[in-house]
Amino acid sequence: MKYPRKIDSIKLKGKLVLLRIDINSPVVEGKVVDNARFDEAAESIKYLLNKKAKLAILAHQGRKGDRDFTELEQHAKILSRHLMKRIKYVPDLFGHKAASSIEALKEGEAILLENVREYKDEFDSSGGRFNQLSKKFDIYVNDAFSVSHREQASIMIPPKIIPGYVGINLSKEIDALRKFKIKNGRSVFLIGGAKVKDYIPLFDNLKNKDASVLASGILANILLVSKGENLGYENIWLNKNRFYELIPELKKIVEKYTSQIILPIDFALGKKDVEKTKNRTEKSILSAPFKEKIWDLGEESILEFKSKIKKADFIFMKGPLGYSENKLFSKATVEILKTVSLRANNRNVTSILGGGHLTTTMQKYRIKNNFSHISTSGGALIAYLSGKKLPGIEALR
């Protein structure tokens, strides 16, 4: 298949470049957490600026209604620190302020435009105002592998209108993942985090009878509900946040692969507002339904997961096992990451880590990097490893 064009194949001096990056990050008490995604984004930005391009940057943070949804002013400051060069934040995307800032760009300068998810246009298949925005530029560069599995306007529309290129880190990601094939031996898929729908293709790997899915977080909870468990407040929360829509599909999966899907047997609980929680309380699933919110796995579940990991030949880990941004509920994520790292030290073991939250946790707790490959992506990585075509990459071809 034809490889998309790389940015090192063209002259960039004086070109107006529209760059899509992913700096979507954990947000703790209103503060954006610096992490590996900023390092990666800075690499492509530095390259483009050194080539004297005029650069406007698109990015997203969270989704409207979520606790991590925010504007990108903090992101611009963090990027500026990584680059040791000012990246001006422009709180506009389609209006006069954005247009005048783009027109005023000089060679070697960059601006970060407003959160693309602030606008409905990002989720409009026709592209909305992204069509007109794209026409202001000479070329488009996609360096956001982690959202390239989504058919969203900032990913799909620009390369239809102007020449599209692969960024430095997107290129590295494709090259690295081309080398990996999921083994037919003892495979373990550790899946956590919140993007449950993205995980569903991975269950196809359970056709290999030696493969297991170790489920945690929201995925584990909705799988338990699919089996008829009443978790108490968690059922209400899952229903309110529309995860119940996935129950019919997940029920079929859990019934088909019951013995290969390992679910938690105990949990760490806390108040519904995690910031007001002062103590970690662990309870067995036998004590359900719970009045409290589930924030992490309990000790018995951690031990069960560790025993599976220690026997695996192929390990894929995506997403935190609990609300790891809070120290009280980081236990499962930290302990399992350490166990995977130790197992990955064996040269015969292939280990792939995905998701920005995991790289942030690794840095914070100084967990040794023995992994075959670390990606700051999550859903796109799952789609790629499941053999799916990524729309954002196809659009560049």
N, C-alpha and C positions, 0 to 999 in steps of 0.2 A: 504494500500500500504506500502511496506517495507520502513522504514526510512533509509536514507543513514548513513553510519558509521560515528561516531563522533571521534574527535581526542583525547578525554579523555579516549578512549577505548583501547589505545595502549601505549607501552613503546616508548619514543622518544629519549632517551639518545643516542647520537652518530649517529643518523639517519640523512641522507641527505634529507632535505625536500624542495620541490618546492611548494611555497605558492603563490596563485593568489589572489590579493587584488584589491579593487577599490579605488583609491585616485584621480580620475579624478576631477578636481577642477576648479572654476572660475579663469581666468587669467586677471588681470587688469594692463594695461601698462607694460606688460611683467613680472609681479610679480604674482606668484601662491598664491592664498588666502588660508590661514589656515582655516580649517572647520571641521565639525563633522566626516567626512570620515576618517580623520587622527586619531581621537580618537578611532574609531571603529577598524581600521587596527592595531593600536598600541596594542589593547587588545589581539588580536590573536598572534601578533609577540612576545609580552611579555610572553605569556603563553608558546609558543614554545621554546623561549630562556631560560626560567626558567627551562624547562625540558631538557635542554642541547642538543637541536637539532642543526644541522648545517643548516642554512637557506638561501635559495636564493629566492628572491621575484620578482614576475612578476606583472606589472601594465601597465596601458595605460594613456595617456593624449591627449584628442582631437582626431582629424583626420587630415591627411595630407591635406593641403590647407585651413584649418580653422584657425581663429585667435588665438584659444586656444591650437593649436598643438605645443608642445615643448618637450624637453628632460626632464628627471626626476631628474636632479641634485638638483633642489630646493626642490623637494618632499622628497629626502633622508635627507636633512637638517631639514625639518619640522618634519619628522618621528623621527629623532634623538633627537629633542627637546622634543617630546612627551614621548619618551622612556627613556630620560636621559642616552642614550647609543648610540654610533656611529653606524649608518647604512651607510656603504660605498657604494657610487654610482659607478657602473661599466658601462661605455658607450659602451656596447657590449652585444650581446645576443647569437649569434651562433659561434662566432669566438674564436681565441686563448686566447684573453684577458678574456673573460667570462669563458672559460674552466679552465684556470689556477687559476682564482679567486674562482671558485667553489671548485676545488681540494684543495686549501689552507685554506678553511674554518675550523675553530676549533669549538669545542662544545661551544654553547652559543653565536656564532657570526652570523651576518646576512649581506647580501649584497642586494642591489637593482639593478636589471639588466635594460638594456635599454628599452625604450618605445616599447611595443610589436607591436604597430601600425606603427612603423618605417619600418616594414618588410611586404612584400606581403604574407609571410607565414601565418600570422595571419588570413588572409581571404581565405586561401587555404583549401578546404574541406578535402584534403588528409593529411593536417597537415604540409607538407613540412619538414623543418628542426626541427620542434617541436618534431617529432618522435625520432630523435637522442638525442636532448636535454633532453627529459624525461627519457631516459635510464640511464642518469648519476645519477638519484636520487633513493631513497628507497621508498618514498611515495609522494603523491600529496595532497595538501589541497586547497580546493576552499572556500574562504571567501569573494567572490565577488558576492553577490546576484544580484546586479544591472546590471551585464552583463550576468547573467545565462540564460537569454532568448535568447541569441545570440549564434549561432552555429559557434563560432570562435575558432581557433586552441588552444589558451592558456587555453580555458575552456574545450574543448571536447577531445583533443588528450591525454594529460597526464594520465587521469584515464582509458584509454584504454590499457595503457602500464604498469603502475605501480598502486598499490593500491590507491584508491581515498577516501578522507575523507571530512567531512563537518567541516568548521571552526567555531569558537565560534559565530561570529556575523551572519553568514549565518544560523546557527542553531537557534539563537534567532529570526531571521526574520521569519523563517518557523513556529516556535512555536507561535509567536504572530499573524500571519496572519491566521492561522488555526482557530482562535477564531472568526474571523469576517465573517459575511455574509452580503451582500448588502441588505438593507431593501427594502420592496415593497412600503414604504411610500414616503414622499417627499424627493427625493434624488437629490443632486446637485453635478455635476462633473465639477470642475474648472480646465480647461486644458490649460496650457501655455507652454513656452519653444519651442524648435526647432525640436524635434524628432516626426514629424507629423505622420509618418507611424506607430509608436508604439501606437498611440492613437486610431487608427481605431477600435480595438476590443471593446473599451469602449462604442461606440455608440449602441451596442447591448442592453445596459441597458435602452435605450429609449423605448424599448418594454413596459416598465412600464410607463404608461401615466402621472404619477406624477413625473417622473424624468426629469431633465434638464441638458444640457451641456452648461456651460458658457465658451465660447471659447475666447482666447486672443492670442497675439503673432502671430507667423507664421501660426498656425492652423487657427486662425480667418481670417487672410488676404487671405489665399488660399481658404477658404470657401466663402468669399465675392467674390473673383474672379470667383469661381465656379458658383455663382449666377448671374454673368455677370457684376459685378462692375468693374470700371476702377479706380484703386487707383493711377495711374500715375507711378512714379519711382518704387513703390513697385511691380507692375506687372513685370517690367523689371528685378528686383532683384530676384523675385520668379522664373521666367523663366530661368534666368542665373544659378540659383542654383538647377535646375531640380525638383522643386516642382510642376511644371505643369503636370508632369507624374501622379500625384495623382488626378488630376481634374476629370476624368471620374468616379472614385469610390466615391469621395467626393460629386460630383454633385448628384448622386443617393441618398446618405445619407441625404444631406441637403434638397432635395425635399421630401423625405419620412418623415422627422422629423422637418419640417420648424418651427412649433410653439414651439418645445422643445429645439431648438438650439438658444441660445441667443448670438448674435454677437455685436461687438462694434458699437456705433453710433457716436463716436468722438475719436480723436487720439491726442497724443502728438508727434510733429514732430521736426526734427532737421536736421543738415547737414548729408551728406552721411558718412562722417568720424565722428563718434560719439565723438571722443576725441577733435575735433575742435569745437564742439557745445557748445556755452556759454549760450544759452537761450532755455527755453522750450516754444514752441508755440502750442497751442491747436486749432484744427479745426474740424468742423463737417464733417461727411462723405458726406454731401450735397455739400461741397466745393471741393470734389474730381473731377478730378485727382489732386494729389499733386506732386509738383516738389521735395519736401523734402522726407526724409526717415521716416517711422513710427518707433518710438522707445518705445511707451508706450500707454496705454489707456488714454482717456480724462476724465474729471470730470463727465460728464453725464453718460458715460459707467460705471464708478466706482459706482455711485449711483444706477444704474439699477442692477448691480451685487450684491450690498449690500442688496437690497430689497429681492432678491431671497434667499440669504444665511440666512437671519433672519427668514425665514419660514421653513427651511430644517430640516429634522430629521437625514439624513445621508449626510455627506459632505466628498467628496474626492477632494483633491487639489494636483495637480502635476505641477511643473514648475512655473517660474516667469511669471508675466503678461506683462512685458516689459523688457527692457535692464536694469535690476536692479543693475548691477555692477556699473552703473553710477548714482550718486545721483540725477541728474536731471530727470532721467527716472525710479526711484525706487518707485514713488508715488503710483501707482496702486497696486504693489506687497505688499508694506508695509501696505497700508490701508485695503486691502482685507484680509491679514494675521491677522491683528488686529480684524477685524470683525468676521472671522472664529473662532479665539481664544475665543472671547466673547461668541459666539453661542455655542462653544464646551464646555463651562463651565457648560452647562445644562447637567445633568446626563443622560437624555433620548436621547441625541444626540450622534451619533457615528461619529467620525471625524478622517480621515486618511490623513496624509501629506506625499508626496513622492517627492524625488529629492534633490540632494545635495545643489542646489542653494537656495532652500527655507530655509533649516536649517541654511545656512550661513547668509541669510537675517534676520532670527529670532534672531540669536546671535548678529548681528551688531546693530539691532534696539531694542534689549532687549524686544522682544515680548513674553508675558507670554505663557508658555506651558500648555495649558489646553487640549491638543489633546489626543484622545484615543490611537493613535499609530503614531510615526514618523519614516519614513523610509528614508534613504539617497538614496534609489533607485527610478527610474522613470519607464522606459519601462518594466522592469521585474515585478515591482509591479502591473502595469496595466495588464500585461499578466496573472499574478497569480489571481488577482481579477476578471478577465474575464473568469476564469476556464481553462486556457491553461496550458499544461505541459511545464515546463521549461527545455530545452535540457541540460543545465549545471548541473541541479540537477539529471535529469534522468541518465546522464552519470556516476554519482557517485553510482547509485544503483547496 
